[in-house]
């Protein structure tokens, strides 16, 4: 009689322990996903900052939209601005 009760109690304890382990695993997976998303946002934000700094440097030297520069520099300024705009759109979506 006590044997069946102990087996039943052991089964319940094992089941509860298993459920706690599964919940812990999914909680860690959610935390990992959150950290991954935050890291992606940080990388994107840093990239935007790098591009913006480069664009400001060129505009400081060649005027707004690099209008005083040769065509290759003007093209670089336009490309930088396009990439900044695209990354900002991507960042806003996340």
PDB file with one MODEL, atoms N, CA, C and O in Angstrom:
MODEL        1
ATOM      1  N   UNK A   1       0.816  -1.187   0.000  1.00  0.00           N
ATOM      2  CA  UNK A   1       0.000   0.000   0.000  1.00  0.00           C
ATOM      3  C   UNK A   1       0.862   1.254   0.000  1.00  0.00           C
ATOM      4  O   UNK A   1       0.627   2.186  -0.769  1.00  0.00           O
ATOM      5  N   UNK A   2       1.872   1.263   0.879  1.00  0.00           N
ATOM      6  CA  UNK A   2       2.772   2.413   0.899  1.00  0.00           C
ATOM      7  C   UNK A   2       3.628   2.461  -0.369  1.00  0.00           C
ATOM      8  O   UNK A   2       4.037   3.536  -0.807  1.00  0.00           O
ATOM      9  N   UNK A   3       3.889   1.325  -0.937  1.00  0.00           N
ATOM     10  CA  UNK A   3       4.698   1.245  -2.158  1.00  0.00           C
ATOM     11  C   UNK A   3       4.027   1.964  -3.317  1.00  0.00           C
ATOM     12  O   UNK A   3       4.678   2.705  -4.053  1.00  0.00           O
ATOM     13  N   UNK A   4       2.721   1.746  -3.481  1.00  0.00           N
ATOM     14  CA  UNK A   4       1.989   2.417  -4.556  1.00  0.00           C
ATOM     15  C   UNK A   4       1.937   3.920  -4.311  1.00  0.00           C
ATOM     16  O   UNK A   4       2.054   4.714  -5.245  1.00  0.00           O
ATOM     17  N   UNK A   5       1.763   4.303  -3.059  1.00  0.00           N
ATOM     18  CA  UNK A   5       1.709   5.730  -2.719  1.00  0.00           C
ATOM     19  C   UNK A   5       3.050   6.391  -3.008  1.00  0.00           C
ATOM     20  O   UNK A   5       3.107   7.502  -3.535  1.00  0.00           O
ATOM     21  N   UNK A   6       4.133   5.691  -2.653  1.00  0.00           N
ATOM     22  CA  UNK A   6       5.459   6.250  -2.908  1.00  0.00           C
ATOM     23  C   UNK A   6       5.736   6.339  -4.407  1.00  0.00           C
ATOM     24  O   UNK A   6       6.313   7.320  -4.876  1.00  0.00           O
ATOM     25  N   UNK A   7       5.332   5.338  -5.144  1.00  0.00           N
ATOM     26  CA  UNK A   7       5.503   5.358  -6.603  1.00  0.00           C
ATOM     27  C   UNK A   7       4.699   6.512  -7.192  1.00  0.00           C
ATOM     28  O   UNK A   7       5.196   7.238  -8.053  1.00  0.00           O
ATOM     29  N   UNK A   8       3.475   6.683  -6.739  1.00  0.00           N
ATOM     30  CA  UNK A   8       2.615   7.777  -7.220  1.00  0.00           C
ATOM     31  C   UNK A   8       3.214   9.128  -6.879  1.00  0.00           C
ATOM     32  O   UNK A   8       3.236  10.034  -7.712  1.00  0.00           O
ATOM     33  N   UNK A   9       3.708   9.266  -5.635  1.00  0.00           N
ATOM     34  CA  UNK A   9       4.330  10.516  -5.201  1.00  0.00           C
ATOM     35  C   UNK A   9       5.600  10.785  -6.013  1.00  0.00           C
ATOM     36  O   UNK A   9       5.864  11.916  -6.422  1.00  0.00           O
ATOM     37  N   UNK A  10       6.365   9.742  -6.232  1.00  0.00           N
ATOM     38  CA  UNK A  10       7.577   9.884  -7.041  1.00  0.00           C
ATOM     39  C   UNK A  10       7.248  10.303  -8.465  1.00  0.00           C
ATOM     40  O   UNK A  10       7.959  11.120  -9.051  1.00  0.00           O
ATOM     41  N   UNK A  11       6.198   9.763  -9.017  1.00  0.00           N
ATOM     42  CA  UNK A  11       5.779  10.122 -10.380  1.00  0.00           C
ATOM     43  C   UNK A  11       5.368  11.589 -10.459  1.00  0.00           C
ATOM     44  O   UNK A  11       5.724  12.293 -11.404  1.00  0.00           O
ATOM     45  N   UNK A  12       4.620  12.040  -9.463  1.00  0.00           N
ATOM     46  CA  UNK A  12       4.178  13.444  -9.437  1.00  0.00           C
ATOM     47  C   UNK A  12       5.388  14.370  -9.312  1.00  0.00           C
ATOM     48  O   UNK A  12       5.465  15.383 -10.006  1.00  0.00           O
ATOM     49  N   UNK A  13       6.312  14.034  -8.451  1.00  0.00           N
ATOM     50  CA  UNK A  13       7.518  14.855  -8.271  1.00  0.00           C
ATOM     51  C   UNK A  13       8.333  14.895  -9.563  1.00  0.00           C
ATOM     52  O   UNK A  13       8.820  15.954  -9.959  1.00  0.00           O
ATOM     53  N   UNK A  14       8.479  13.758 -10.209  1.00  0.00           N
ATOM     54  CA  UNK A  14       9.226  13.690 -11.465  1.00  0.00           C
ATOM     55  C   UNK A  14       8.527  14.519 -12.544  1.00  0.00           C
ATOM     56  O   UNK A  14       9.187  15.221 -13.309  1.00  0.00           O
ATOM     57  N   UNK A  15       7.205  14.442 -12.608  1.00  0.00           N
ATOM     58  CA  UNK A  15       6.444  15.203 -13.591  1.00  0.00           C
ATOM     59  C   UNK A  15       6.598  16.701 -13.354  1.00  0.00           C
ATOM     60  O   UNK A  15       6.827  17.463 -14.293  1.00  0.00           O
ATOM     61  N   UNK A  16       6.472  17.117 -12.101  1.00  0.00           N
ATOM     62  CA  UNK A  16       6.634  18.541 -11.780  1.00  0.00           C
ATOM     63  C   UNK A  16       8.056  19.016 -12.075  1.00  0.00           C
ATOM     64  O   UNK A  16       8.251  20.121 -12.580  1.00  0.00           O
ATOM     65  N   UNK A  17       9.025  18.201 -11.768  1.00  0.00           N
ATOM     66  CA  UNK A  17      10.417  18.554 -12.063  1.00  0.00           C
ATOM     67  C   UNK A  17      10.654  18.675 -13.558  1.00  0.00           C
ATOM     68  O   UNK A  17      11.352  19.580 -14.015  1.00  0.00           O
ATOM     69  N   UNK A  18      10.073  17.764 -14.310  1.00  0.00           N
ATOM     70  CA  UNK A  18      10.196  17.821 -15.770  1.00  0.00           C
ATOM     71  C   UNK A  18       9.535  19.059 -16.343  1.00  0.00           C
ATOM     72  O   UNK A  18      10.072  19.693 -17.251  1.00  0.00           O
ATOM     73  N   UNK A  19       8.368  19.406 -15.814  1.00  0.00           N
ATOM     74  CA  UNK A  19       7.671  20.608 -16.283  1.00  0.00           C
ATOM     75  C   UNK A  19       8.476  21.859 -15.962  1.00  0.00           C
ATOM     76  O   UNK A  19       8.548  22.777 -16.779  1.00  0.00           O
ATOM     77  N   UNK A  20       9.078  21.902 -14.785  1.00  0.00           N
ATOM     78  CA  UNK A  20       9.902  23.060 -14.409  1.00  0.00           C
ATOM     79  C   UNK A  20      11.119  23.163 -15.321  1.00  0.00           C
ATOM     80  O   UNK A  20      11.516  24.264 -15.705  1.00  0.00           O
ATOM     81  N   UNK A  21      11.705  22.038 -15.666  1.00  0.00           N
ATOM     82  CA  UNK A  21      12.860  22.039 -16.567  1.00  0.00           C
ATOM     83  C   UNK A  21      12.500  22.543 -17.948  1.00  0.00           C
ATOM     84  O   UNK A  21      13.252  23.308 -18.552  1.00  0.00           O
ATOM     85  N   UNK A  22      11.339  22.112 -18.456  1.00  0.00           N
ATOM     86  CA  UNK A  22      10.882  22.563 -19.774  1.00  0.00           C
ATOM     87  C   UNK A  22      10.609  24.057 -19.744  1.00  0.00           C
ATOM     88  O   UNK A  22      11.006  24.778 -20.659  1.00  0.00           O
ATOM     89  N   UNK A  23       9.939  24.528 -18.709  1.00  0.00           N
ATOM     90  CA  UNK A  23       9.642  25.963 -18.593  1.00  0.00           C
ATOM     91  C   UNK A  23      10.932  26.775 -18.500  1.00  0.00           C
ATOM     92  O   UNK A  23      11.044  27.842 -19.104  1.00  0.00           O
ATOM     93  N   UNK A  24      11.890  26.275 -17.752  1.00  0.00           N
ATOM     94  CA  UNK A  24      13.180  26.961 -17.618  1.00  0.00           C
ATOM     95  C   UNK A  24      13.878  27.050 -18.967  1.00  0.00           C
ATOM     96  O   UNK A  24      14.466  28.078 -19.300  1.00  0.00           O
ATOM     97  N   UNK A  25      13.814  25.973 -19.742  1.00  0.00           N
ATOM     98  CA  UNK A  25      14.451  25.958 -21.066  1.00  0.00           C
ATOM     99  C   UNK A  25      13.822  27.004 -21.978  1.00  0.00           C
ATOM    100  O   UNK A  25      14.533  27.728 -22.675  1.00  0.00           O
ATOM    101  N   UNK A  26      12.480  27.090 -21.978  1.00  0.00           N
ATOM    102  CA  UNK A  26      11.800  28.060 -22.839  1.00  0.00           C
ATOM    103  C   UNK A  26      12.017  29.486 -22.347  1.00  0.00           C
ATOM    104  O   UNK A  26      12.098  30.411 -23.156  1.00  0.00           O
ATOM    105  N   UNK A  27      12.112  29.676 -21.036  1.00  0.00           N
ATOM    106  CA  UNK A  27      12.397  31.002 -20.498  1.00  0.00           C
ATOM    107  C   UNK A  27      13.781  31.462 -20.952  1.00  0.00           C
ATOM    108  O   UNK A  27      13.958  32.622 -21.323  1.00  0.00           O
ATOM    109  N   UNK A  28      14.749  30.571 -20.925  1.00  0.00           N
ATOM    110  CA  UNK A  28      16.096  30.922 -21.382  1.00  0.00           C
ATOM    111  C   UNK A  28      16.099  31.199 -22.879  1.00  0.00           C
ATOM    112  O   UNK A  28      16.816  32.087 -23.340  1.00  0.00           O
ATOM    113  N   UNK A  29      15.316  30.461 -23.636  1.00  0.00           N
ATOM    114  CA  UNK A  29      15.229  30.686 -25.076  1.00  0.00           C
ATOM    115  C   UNK A  29      14.637  32.065 -25.360  1.00  0.00           C
ATOM    116  O   UNK A  29      15.095  32.758 -26.269  1.00  0.00           O
ATOM    117  N   UNK A  30      13.631  32.468 -24.598  1.00  0.00           N
ATOM    118  CA  UNK A  30      13.041  33.803 -24.774  1.00  0.00           C
ATOM    119  C   UNK A  30      14.044  34.887 -24.423  1.00  0.00           C
ATOM    120  O   UNK A  30      14.149  35.890 -25.128  1.00  0.00           O
ATOM    121  N   UNK A  31      14.785  34.692 -23.334  1.00  0.00           N
ATOM    122  CA  UNK A  31      15.805  35.660 -22.940  1.00  0.00           C
ATOM    123  C   UNK A  31      16.892  35.764 -24.006  1.00  0.00           C
ATOM    124  O   UNK A  31      17.352  36.860 -24.326  1.00  0.00           O
ATOM    125  N   UNK A  32      17.296  34.636 -24.548  1.00  0.00           N
ATOM    126  CA  UNK A  32      18.319  34.624 -25.589  1.00  0.00           C
ATOM    127  C   UNK A  32      17.819  35.351 -26.828  1.00  0.00           C
ATOM    128  O   UNK A  32      18.572  36.106 -27.443  1.00  0.00           O
ATOM    129  N   UNK A  33      16.577  35.140 -27.199  1.00  0.00           N
ATOM    130  CA  UNK A  33      15.999  35.829 -28.358  1.00  0.00           C
ATOM    131  C   UNK A  33      15.979  37.333 -28.120  1.00  0.00           C
ATOM    132  O   UNK A  33      16.297  38.104 -29.025  1.00  0.00           O
ATOM    133  N   UNK A  34      15.613  37.756 -26.923  1.00  0.00           N
ATOM    134  CA  UNK A  34      15.584  39.178 -26.589  1.00  0.00           C
ATOM    135  C   UNK A  34      16.983  39.783 -26.681  1.00  0.00           C
ATOM    136  O   UNK A  34      17.153  40.873 -27.228  1.00  0.00           O
ATOM    137  N   UNK A  35      17.964  39.095 -26.159  1.00  0.00           N
ATOM    138  CA  UNK A  35      19.352  39.575 -26.226  1.00  0.00           C
ATOM    139  C   UNK A  35      19.800  39.653 -27.680  1.00  0.00           C
ATOM    140  O   UNK A  35      20.481  40.602 -28.068  1.00  0.00           O
ATOM    141  N   UNK A  36      19.431  38.679 -28.473  1.00  0.00           N
ATOM    142  CA  UNK A  36      19.789  38.665 -29.894  1.00  0.00           C
ATOM    143  C   UNK A  36      19.174  39.859 -30.618  1.00  0.00           C
ATOM    144  O   UNK A  36      19.848  40.509 -31.416  1.00  0.00           O
ATOM    145  N   UNK A  37      17.921  40.153 -30.354  1.00  0.00           N
ATOM    146  CA  UNK A  37      17.246  41.292 -30.991  1.00  0.00           C
ATOM    147  C   UNK A  37      17.916  42.595 -30.568  1.00  0.00           C
ATOM    148  O   UNK A  37      18.154  43.472 -31.398  1.00  0.00           O
ATOM    149  N   UNK A  38      18.220  42.722 -29.286  1.00  0.00           N
ATOM    150  CA  UNK A  38      18.871  43.949 -28.793  1.00  0.00           C
ATOM    151  C   UNK A  38      20.251  44.115 -29.416  1.00  0.00           C
ATOM    152  O   UNK A  38      20.646  45.233 -29.748  1.00  0.00           O
ATOM    153  N   UNK A  39      20.984  43.028 -29.578  1.00  0.00           N
ATOM    154  CA  UNK A  39      22.303  43.094 -30.202  1.00  0.00           C
ATOM    155  C   UNK A  39      22.180  43.517 -31.666  1.00  0.00           C
ATOM    156  O   UNK A  39      22.952  44.350 -32.142  1.00  0.00           O
ATOM    157  N   UNK A  40      21.217  42.948 -32.371  1.00  0.00           N
ATOM    158  CA  UNK A  40      20.997  43.341 -33.772  1.00  0.00           C
ATOM    159  C   UNK A  40      20.674  44.822 -33.879  1.00  0.00           C
ATOM    160  O   UNK A  40      21.175  45.499 -34.777  1.00  0.00           O
ATOM    161  N   UNK A  41      19.841  45.337 -32.974  1.00  0.00           N
ATOM    162  CA  UNK A  41      19.494  46.760 -32.986  1.00  0.00           C
ATOM    163  C   UNK A  41      20.719  47.626 -32.695  1.00  0.00           C
ATOM    164  O   UNK A  41      20.892  48.680 -33.307  1.00  0.00           O
ATOM    165  N   UNK A  42      21.555  47.193 -31.779  1.00  0.00           N
ATOM    166  CA  UNK A  42      22.766  47.938 -31.437  1.00  0.00           C
ATOM    167  C   UNK A  42      23.728  47.977 -32.622  1.00  0.00           C
ATOM    168  O   UNK A  42      24.302  49.024 -32.921  1.00  0.00           O
ATOM    169  N   UNK A  43      23.906  46.851 -33.290  1.00  0.00           N
ATOM    170  CA  UNK A  43      24.790  46.790 -34.455  1.00  0.00           C
ATOM    171  C   UNK A  43      24.275  47.714 -35.552  1.00  0.00           C
ATOM    172  O   UNK A  43      25.051  48.440 -36.173  1.00  0.00           O
ATOM    173  N   UNK A  44      22.977  47.685 -35.788  1.00  0.00           N
ATOM    174  CA  UNK A  44      22.366  48.546 -36.803  1.00  0.00           C
ATOM    175  C   UNK A  44      22.525  50.021 -36.440  1.00  0.00           C
ATOM    176  O   UNK A  44      22.850  50.845 -37.294  1.00  0.00           O
ATOM    177  N   UNK A  45      22.298  50.344 -35.187  1.00  0.00           N
ATOM    178  CA  UNK A  45      22.456  51.722 -34.713  1.00  0.00           C
ATOM    179  C   UNK A  45      23.900  52.200 -34.856  1.00  0.00           C
ATOM    180  O   UNK A  45      24.142  53.335 -35.267  1.00  0.00           O
ATOM    181  N   UNK A  46      24.847  51.347 -34.521  1.00  0.00           N
ATOM    182  CA  UNK A  46      26.271  51.702 -34.663  1.00  0.00           C
ATOM    183  C   UNK A  46      26.635  51.932 -36.123  1.00  0.00           C
ATOM    184  O   UNK A  46      27.386  52.854 -36.442  1.00  0.00           O
ATOM    185  N   UNK A  47      26.103  51.098 -37.009  1.00  0.00           N
ATOM    186  CA  UNK A  47      26.390  51.248 -38.442  1.00  0.00           C
ATOM    187  C   UNK A  47      25.843  52.580 -38.955  1.00  0.00           C
ATOM    188  O   UNK A  47      26.519  53.280 -39.709  1.00  0.00           O
ATOM    189  N   UNK A  48      24.639  52.927 -38.555  1.00  0.00           N
ATOM    190  CA  UNK A  48      24.058  54.212 -38.953  1.00  0.00           C
ATOM    191  C   UNK A  48      24.943  55.352 -38.471  1.00  0.00           C
ATOM    192  O   UNK A  48      25.200  56.296 -39.218  1.00  0.00           O
ATOM    193  N   UNK A  49      25.408  55.273 -37.241  1.00  0.00           N
ATOM    194  CA  UNK A  49      26.271  56.320 -36.683  1.00  0.00           C
ATOM    195  C   UNK A  49      27.575  56.442 -37.470  1.00  0.00           C
ATOM    196  O   UNK A  49      28.021  57.555 -37.752  1.00  0.00           O
ATOM    197  N   UNK A  50      28.185  55.325 -37.825  1.00  0.00           N
ATOM    198  CA  UNK A  50      29.432  55.354 -38.594  1.00  0.00           C
ATOM    199  C   UNK A  50      29.227  56.018 -39.953  1.00  0.00           C
ATOM    200  O   UNK A  50      30.025  56.856 -40.372  1.00  0.00           O
ATOM    201  N   UNK A  51      28.161  55.639 -40.629  1.00  0.00           N
ATOM    202  CA  UNK A  51      27.886  56.218 -41.943  1.00  0.00           C
ATOM    203  C   UNK A  51      27.593  57.707 -41.841  1.00  0.00           C
ATOM    204  O   UNK A  51      28.040  58.493 -42.676  1.00  0.00           O
ATOM    205  N   UNK A  52      26.842  58.092 -40.813  1.00  0.00           N
ATOM    206  CA  UNK A  52      26.488  59.501 -40.635  1.00  0.00           C
ATOM    207  C   UNK A  52      27.737  60.334 -40.360  1.00  0.00           C
ATOM    208  O   UNK A  52      27.876  61.435 -40.894  1.00  0.00           O
ATOM    209  N   UNK A  53      28.632  59.827 -39.546  1.00  0.00           N
ATOM    210  CA  UNK A  53      29.881  60.543 -39.259  1.00  0.00           C
ATOM    211  C   UNK A  53      30.684  60.742 -40.537  1.00  0.00           C
ATOM    212  O   UNK A  53      31.205  61.830 -40.781  1.00  0.00           O
ATOM    213  N   UNK A  54      30.785  59.698 -41.352  1.00  0.00           N
ATOM    214  CA  UNK A  54      31.519  59.814 -42.625  1.00  0.00           C
ATOM    215  C   UNK A  54      30.860  60.848 -43.537  1.00  0.00           C
ATOM    216  O   UNK A  54      31.551  61.651 -44.164  1.00  0.00           O
ATOM    217  N   UNK A  55      29.541  60.832 -43.612  1.00  0.00           N
ATOM    218  CA  UNK A  55      28.830  61.788 -44.447  1.00  0.00           C
ATOM    219  C   UNK A  55      29.062  63.209 -43.944  1.00  0.00           C
ATOM    220  O   UNK A  55      29.296  64.116 -44.744  1.00  0.00           O
ATOM    221  N   UNK A  56      29.001  63.415 -42.627  1.00  0.00           N
ATOM    222  CA  UNK A  56      29.255  64.744 -42.069  1.00  0.00           C
ATOM    223  C   UNK A  56      30.669  65.225 -42.376  1.00  0.00           C
ATOM    224  O   UNK A  56      30.877  66.405 -42.656  1.00  0.00           O
ATOM    225  N   UNK A  57      31.640  64.317 -42.325  1.00  0.00           N
ATOM    226  CA  UNK A  57      33.016  64.683 -42.648  1.00  0.00           C
ATOM    227  C   UNK A  57      33.125  65.176 -44.090  1.00  0.00           C
ATOM    228  O   UNK A  57      33.757  66.197 -44.363  1.00  0.00           O
ATOM    229  N   UNK A  58      32.509  64.449 -44.994  1.00  0.00           N
ATOM    230  CA  UNK A  58      32.551  64.852 -46.401  1.00  0.00           C
ATOM    231  C   UNK A  58      31.812  66.169 -46.625  1.00  0.00           C
ATOM    232  O   UNK A  58      32.294  67.031 -47.361  1.00  0.00           O
ATOM    233  N   UNK A  59      30.662  66.331 -46.004  1.00  0.00           N
ATOM    234  CA  UNK A  59      29.901  67.571 -46.160  1.00  0.00           C
ATOM    235  C   UNK A  59      30.613  68.756 -45.517  1.00  0.00           C
ATOM    236  O   UNK A  59      30.499  69.887 -45.989  1.00  0.00           O
ATOM    237  N   UNK A  60      31.334  68.496 -44.458  1.00  0.00           N
ATOM    238  CA  UNK A  60      32.117  69.561 -43.826  1.00  0.00           C
ATOM    239  C   UNK A  60      33.209  70.054 -44.772  1.00  0.00           C
ATOM    240  O   UNK A  60      33.519  71.245 -44.816  1.00  0.00           O
ATOM    241  N   UNK A  61      33.776  69.134 -45.514  1.00  0.00           N
ATOM    242  CA  UNK A  61      34.864  69.472 -46.437  1.00  0.00           C
ATOM    243  C   UNK A  61      34.355  70.025 -47.775  1.00  0.00           C
ATOM    244  O   UNK A  61      34.955  70.936 -48.345  1.00  0.00           O
ATOM    245  N   UNK A  62      33.227  69.459 -48.274  1.00  0.00           N
ATOM    246  CA  UNK A  62      32.763  69.783 -49.620  1.00  0.00           C
ATOM    247  C   UNK A  62      31.409  70.498 -49.670  1.00  0.00           C
ATOM    248  O   UNK A  62      30.857  70.689 -50.753  1.00  0.00           O
ATOM    249  N   UNK A  63      30.879  70.886 -48.538  1.00  0.00           N
ATOM    250  CA  UNK A  63      29.596  71.574 -48.515  1.00  0.00           C
ATOM    251  C   UNK A  63      28.418  70.614 -48.469  1.00  0.00           C
ATOM    252  O   UNK A  63      28.579  69.399 -48.584  1.00  0.00           O
ATOM    253  N   UNK A  64      27.223  71.188 -48.299  1.00  0.00           N
ATOM    254  CA  UNK A  64      26.019  70.350 -48.228  1.00  0.00           C
ATOM    255  C   UNK A  64      25.881  69.485 -49.475  1.00  0.00           C
ATOM    256  O   UNK A  64      26.078  69.948 -50.599  1.00  0.00           O
ATOM    257  N   UNK A  65      25.542  68.227 -49.254  1.00  0.00           N
ATOM    258  CA  UNK A  65      25.398  67.243 -50.333  1.00  0.00           C
ATOM    259  C   UNK A  65      26.658  67.138 -51.189  1.00  0.00           C
ATOM    260  O   UNK A  65      26.614  66.668 -52.326  1.00  0.00           O
ATOM    261  N   UNK A  66      27.784  67.585 -50.623  1.00  0.00           N
ATOM    262  CA  UNK A  66      29.102  67.494 -51.272  1.00  0.00           C
ATOM    263  C   UNK A  66      29.112  68.178 -52.645  1.00  0.00           C
ATOM    264  O   UNK A  66      29.809  67.737 -53.558  1.00  0.00           O
ATOM    265  N   UNK A  67      28.343  69.245 -52.780  1.00  0.00           N
ATOM    266  CA  UNK A  67      28.189  69.885 -54.090  1.00  0.00           C
ATOM    267  C   UNK A  67      29.480  70.511 -54.637  1.00  0.00           C
ATOM    268  O   UNK A  67      29.560  70.781 -55.835  1.00  0.00           O
ATOM    269  N   UNK A  68      30.485  70.746 -53.794  1.00  0.00           N
ATOM    270  CA  UNK A  68      31.755  71.321 -54.244  1.00  0.00           C
ATOM    271  C   UNK A  68      32.794  70.257 -54.590  1.00  0.00           C
ATOM    272  O   UNK A  68      33.943  70.586 -54.883  1.00  0.00           O
ATOM    273  N   UNK A  69      32.409  69.022 -54.557  1.00  0.00           N
ATOM    274  CA  UNK A  69      33.355  67.917 -54.763  1.00  0.00           C
ATOM    275  C   UNK A  69      33.303  67.406 -56.198  1.00  0.00           C
ATOM    276  O   UNK A  69      32.415  67.759 -56.975  1.00  0.00           O
ATOM    277  N   UNK A  70      34.275  66.570 -56.524  1.00  0.00           N
ATOM    278  CA  UNK A  70      34.271  65.873 -57.809  1.00  0.00           C
ATOM    279  C   UNK A  70      33.184  64.798 -57.786  1.00  0.00           C
ATOM    280  O   UNK A  70      32.670  64.436 -56.728  1.00  0.00           O
ATOM    281  N   UNK A  71      32.851  64.306 -58.957  1.00  0.00           N
ATOM    282  CA  UNK A  71      31.750  63.347 -59.088  1.00  0.00           C
ATOM    283  C   UNK A  71      31.916  62.091 -58.225  1.00  0.00           C
ATOM    284  O   UNK A  71      30.928  61.638 -57.648  1.00  0.00           O
ATOM    285  N   UNK A  72      33.104  61.512 -58.108  1.00  0.00           N
ATOM    286  CA  UNK A  72      33.219  60.315 -57.248  1.00  0.00           C
ATOM    287  C   UNK A  72      32.847  60.593 -55.785  1.00  0.00           C
ATOM    288  O   UNK A  72      32.249  59.743 -55.125  1.00  0.00           O
ATOM    289  N   UNK A  73      33.193  61.761 -55.288  1.00  0.00           N
ATOM    290  CA  UNK A  73      32.854  62.113 -53.901  1.00  0.00           C
ATOM    291  C   UNK A  73      31.361  62.379 -53.785  1.00  0.00           C
ATOM    292  O   UNK A  73      30.733  61.982 -52.804  1.00  0.00           O
ATOM    293  N   UNK A  74      30.794  63.043 -54.772  1.00  0.00           N
ATOM    294  CA  UNK A  74      29.348  63.276 -54.779  1.00  0.00           C
ATOM    295  C   UNK A  74      28.612  61.932 -54.776  1.00  0.00           C
ATOM    296  O   UNK A  74      27.630  61.753 -54.055  1.00  0.00           O
ATOM    297  N   UNK A  75      29.095  61.003 -55.582  1.00  0.00           N
ATOM    298  CA  UNK A  75      28.484  59.665 -55.615  1.00  0.00           C
ATOM    299  C   UNK A  75      28.586  58.980 -54.255  1.00  0.00           C
ATOM    300  O   UNK A  75      27.637  58.338 -53.804  1.00  0.00           O
ATOM    301  N   UNK A  76      29.741  59.120 -53.605  1.00  0.00           N
ATOM    302  CA  UNK A  76      29.901  58.520 -52.272  1.00  0.00           C
ATOM    303  C   UNK A  76      28.917  59.126 -51.286  1.00  0.00           C
ATOM    304  O   UNK A  76      28.294  58.410 -50.501  1.00  0.00           O
ATOM    305  N   UNK A  77      28.776  60.456 -51.327  1.00  0.00           N
ATOM    306  CA  UNK A  77      27.833  61.122 -50.419  1.00  0.00           C
ATOM    307  C   UNK A  77      26.405  60.630 -50.655  1.00  0.00           C
ATOM    308  O   UNK A  77      25.663  60.374 -49.707  1.00  0.00           O
ATOM    309  N   UNK A  78      26.031  60.503 -51.919  1.00  0.00           N
ATOM    310  CA  UNK A  78      24.687  60.022 -52.239  1.00  0.00           C
ATOM    311  C   UNK A  78      24.488  58.580 -51.772  1.00  0.00           C
ATOM    312  O   UNK A  78      23.439  58.217 -51.238  1.00  0.00           O
ATOM    313  N   UNK A  79      25.517  57.779 -51.987  1.00  0.00           N
ATOM    314  CA  UNK A  79      25.433  56.376 -51.566  1.00  0.00           C
ATOM    315  C   UNK A  79      25.334  56.273 -50.041  1.00  0.00           C
ATOM    316  O   UNK A  79      24.559  55.473 -49.516  1.00  0.00           O
ATOM    317  N   UNK A  80      26.125  57.088 -49.338  1.00  0.00           N
ATOM    318  CA  UNK A  80      26.058  57.090 -47.873  1.00  0.00           C
ATOM    319  C   UNK A  80      24.659  57.475 -47.402  1.00  0.00           C
ATOM    320  O   UNK A  80      24.097  56.832 -46.516  1.00  0.00           O
ATOM    321  N   UNK A  81      24.099  58.532 -48.003  1.00  0.00           N
ATOM    322  CA  UNK A  81      22.773  58.991 -47.592  1.00  0.00           C
ATOM    323  C   UNK A  81      21.715  57.931 -47.874  1.00  0.00           C
ATOM    324  O   UNK A  81      20.811  57.728 -47.063  1.00  0.00           O
ATOM    325  N   UNK A  82      21.818  57.259 -49.007  1.00  0.00           N
ATOM    326  CA  UNK A  82      20.856  56.205 -49.332  1.00  0.00           C
ATOM    327  C   UNK A  82      20.951  55.042 -48.342  1.00  0.00           C
ATOM    328  O   UNK A  82      19.936  54.495 -47.909  1.00  0.00           O
ATOM    329  N   UNK A  83      22.172  54.679 -47.998  1.00  0.00           N
ATOM    330  CA  UNK A  83      22.343  53.585 -47.051  1.00  0.00           C
ATOM    331  C   UNK A  83      21.835  53.966 -45.668  1.00  0.00           C
ATOM    332  O   UNK A  83      21.213  53.151 -44.986  1.00  0.00           O
ATOM    333  N   UNK A  84      22.097  55.195 -45.254  1.00  0.00           N
ATOM    334  CA  UNK A  84      21.595  55.684 -43.959  1.00  0.00           C
ATOM    335  C   UNK A  84      20.068  55.624 -43.945  1.00  0.00           C
ATOM    336  O   UNK A  84      19.465  55.119 -42.997  1.00  0.00           O
ATOM    337  N   UNK A  85      19.453  56.144 -45.006  1.00  0.00           N
ATOM    338  CA  UNK A  85      17.984  56.145 -45.074  1.00  0.00           C
ATOM    339  C   UNK A  85      17.423  54.726 -45.023  1.00  0.00           C
ATOM    340  O   UNK A  85      16.439  54.471 -44.329  1.00  0.00           O
ATOM    341  N   UNK A  86      18.046  53.805 -45.757  1.00  0.00           N
ATOM    342  CA  UNK A  86      17.571  52.414 -45.769  1.00  0.00           C
ATOM    343  C   UNK A  86      17.734  51.761 -44.395  1.00  0.00           C
ATOM    344  O   UNK A  86      16.837  51.061 -43.925  1.00  0.00           O
ATOM    345  N   UNK A  87      18.862  51.990 -43.765  1.00  0.00           N
ATOM    346  CA  UNK A  87      19.094  51.405 -42.436  1.00  0.00           C
ATOM    347  C   UNK A  87      18.122  51.984 -41.403  1.00  0.00           C
ATOM    348  O   UNK A  87      17.666  51.269 -40.510  1.00  0.00           O
ATOM    349  N   UNK A  88      17.810  53.265 -41.524  1.00  0.00           N
ATOM    350  CA  UNK A  88      16.842  53.864 -40.599  1.00  0.00           C
ATOM    351  C   UNK A  88      15.458  53.248 -40.790  1.00  0.00           C
ATOM    352  O   UNK A  88      14.726  53.040 -39.823  1.00  0.00           O
ATOM    353  N   UNK A  89      15.105  52.960 -42.035  1.00  0.00           N
ATOM    354  CA  UNK A  89      13.834  52.266 -42.282  1.00  0.00           C
ATOM    355  C   UNK A  89      13.849  50.875 -41.670  1.00  0.00           C
ATOM    356  O   UNK A  89      12.882  50.456 -41.033  1.00  0.00           O
ATOM    357  N   UNK A  90      14.948  50.164 -41.866  1.00  0.00           N
ATOM    358  CA  UNK A  90      15.075  48.828 -41.298  1.00  0.00           C
ATOM    359  C   UNK A  90      15.014  48.881 -39.784  1.00  0.00           C
ATOM    360  O   UNK A  90      14.385  48.032 -39.152  1.00  0.00           O
ATOM    361  N   UNK A  91      15.664  49.875 -39.202  1.00  0.00           N
ATOM    362  CA  UNK A  91      15.704  50.025 -37.741  1.00  0.00           C
ATOM    363  C   UNK A  91      14.311  50.333 -37.205  1.00  0.00           C
ATOM    364  O   UNK A  91      13.932  49.843 -36.141  1.00  0.00           O
ATOM    365  N   UNK A  92      13.551  51.140 -37.933  1.00  0.00           N
ATOM    366  CA  UNK A  92      12.191  51.493 -37.494  1.00  0.00           C
ATOM    367  C   UNK A  92      11.265  50.282 -37.533  1.00  0.00           C
ATOM    368  O   UNK A  92      10.341  50.183 -36.726  1.00  0.00           O
ATOM    369  N   UNK A  93      11.505  49.366 -38.459  1.00  0.00           N
ATOM    370  CA  UNK A  93      10.659  48.174 -38.574  1.00  0.00           C
ATOM    371  C   UNK A  93      10.872  47.229 -37.415  1.00  0.00           C
ATOM    372  O   UNK A  93       9.979  46.455 -37.070  1.00  0.00           O
ATOM    373  N   UNK A  94      12.058  47.282 -36.802  1.00  0.00           N
ATOM    374  CA  UNK A  94      12.382  46.345 -35.717  1.00  0.00           C
ATOM    375  C   UNK A  94      11.995  46.927 -34.424  1.00  0.00           C
ATOM    376  O   UNK A  94      12.182  46.298 -33.383  1.00  0.00           O
TER     377      UNK A  94
ENDMDL
END
